[in-house]
Amino acid sequence: MKQLRHMSVLLIATGLLGASIAVASAQSNWDANHPRREQVNDRLQNQNQRIKQEVREGEISKGQARQLHQEDHAIRQEERAMSSVNGGHITKTEQKALNQQENAVSQQIGR
């Protein structure tokens, strides 16, 4: 009887551990795809494509493109740092600040 009770406790504990891992995994997927993060990162990806297009068309030099990519990379790093502080997402205020930085880079691309 004691062994049966221990086995039941072990099975319940294992089940709870599995459930908590599944919840944590689902939470991290949601965090990575949080709408504010996704919007910021989609803009960065779009700007990356615009920079490449401008180089192909001869509108900007490779050196200028490298500088713009570095600026975008810094914005991405900042977004990651912000999200790590906020449980996997960024606040509206942080999104606004990141978008303002992206606007500055965007204006440099279109010159």
C-alpha positions as CSV (number, residue, x, y, z in Angstrom):
1,M,0.0,0.0,0.0
2,K,2.9,2.4,0.9
3,Q,4.5,1.6,-2.5
4,L,1.3,2.4,-4.3
5,R,1.0,5.7,-2.5
6,H,4.6,6.6,-3.4
7,M,4.0,5.7,-7.0
8,S,0.9,7.8,-7.1
9,V,2.7,10.8,-5.7
10,L,5.5,10.3,-8.2
11,L,3.1,10.1,-11.1
12,I,1.3,13.2,-10.0
13,A,4.6,15.1,-9.5
14,T,5.8,14.0,-13.0
15,G,2.5,15.1,-14.5
16,L,2.7,18.5,-12.9
17,L,6.3,19.0,-14.0
18,G,5.3,18.2,-17.6
19,A,2.4,20.6,-17.5
20,S,4.5,23.4,-16.1
21,I,7.1,22.9,-18.9
22,A,4.3,23.0,-21.5
23,V,2.9,26.2,-20.0
24,A,6.4,27.8,-19.9
25,S,7.0,26.8,-23.6
26,A,3.7,28.2,-24.7
27,Q,4.4,31.4,-22.7
28,S,7.8,31.9,-24.3
29,N,6.3,31.4,-27.8
30,W,3.7,34.0,-27.0
31,D,6.4,36.4,-25.7
32,A,8.6,36.0,-28.7
33,N,5.6,36.8,-31.0
34,H,4.1,39.5,-28.8
35,P,2.3,42.0,-31.1
36,R,4.5,45.0,-30.0
37,R,7.7,43.0,-30.4
38,E,6.5,41.6,-33.7
39,Q,5.7,45.1,-35.1
40,V,9.2,46.4,-34.1
41,N,11.0,43.4,-35.5
42,D,8.9,43.4,-38.8
43,R,10.0,47.0,-39.3
44,L,13.6,46.1,-38.7
45,Q,13.3,43.3,-41.3
46,N,11.6,45.6,-43.8
47,Q,14.4,48.2,-43.3
48,N,17.0,45.5,-43.8
49,Q,15.4,44.7,-47.2
50,R,15.2,48.4,-48.1
51,I,18.9,48.9,-47.3
52,K,19.8,45.9,-49.5
53,Q,17.6,47.2,-52.3
54,E,19.2,50.7,-52.1
55,V,22.7,49.1,-52.4
56,R,21.6,47.0,-55.5
57,E,20.2,50.2,-57.1
58,G,23.4,52.1,-56.3
59,E,21.5,54.7,-54.2
60,I,23.8,54.1,-51.2
61,S,27.3,52.7,-50.8
62,K,28.2,49.5,-49.0
63,G,29.8,51.6,-46.3
64,Q,26.5,53.5,-45.8
65,A,24.6,50.2,-45.8
66,R,27.0,48.8,-43.2
67,Q,26.4,51.8,-40.9
68,L,22.6,51.5,-41.3
69,H,22.7,47.8,-40.6
70,Q,24.7,48.6,-37.4
71,E,22.1,51.1,-36.3
72,D,19.3,48.6,-36.9
73,H,21.3,45.9,-35.1
74,A,21.6,48.3,-32.1
75,I,17.8,48.8,-32.1
76,R,17.3,45.1,-32.2
77,Q,19.6,44.5,-29.3
78,E,17.8,47.2,-27.3
79,E,14.5,45.6,-28.1
80,R,15.8,42.2,-26.8
81,A,17.1,43.9,-23.6
82,M,13.8,45.6,-23.0
83,S,11.8,42.4,-23.5
84,S,14.1,40.5,-21.1
85,V,13.3,43.0,-18.4
86,N,9.6,42.9,-19.0
87,G,8.9,39.2,-19.0
88,G,9.3,38.7,-22.8
89,H,7.4,41.7,-24.1
90,I,7.9,45.4,-24.5
91,T,5.7,48.2,-23.2
92,K,3.9,50.7,-25.4
93,T,6.3,53.4,-24.3
94,E,9.3,51.2,-25.2
95,Q,7.7,50.4,-28.6
96,K,7.2,54.1,-29.3
97,A,10.9,54.8,-28.4
98,L,12.1,52.0,-30.7
99,N,9.8,53.1,-33.5
100,Q,11.3,56.7,-33.2
101,Q,14.8,55.2,-33.6
102,E,13.6,53.2,-36.6
103,N,12.1,56.3,-38.1
104,A,15.5,58.0,-37.9
105,V,17.2,55.1,-39.7
106,S,14.3,54.9,-42.2
107,Q,14.8,58.5,-43.2
108,Q,18.5,57.8,-43.8
109,I,17.7,55.0,-46.2
110,G,15.4,57.1,-48.4
111,R,17.7,60.0,-48.9
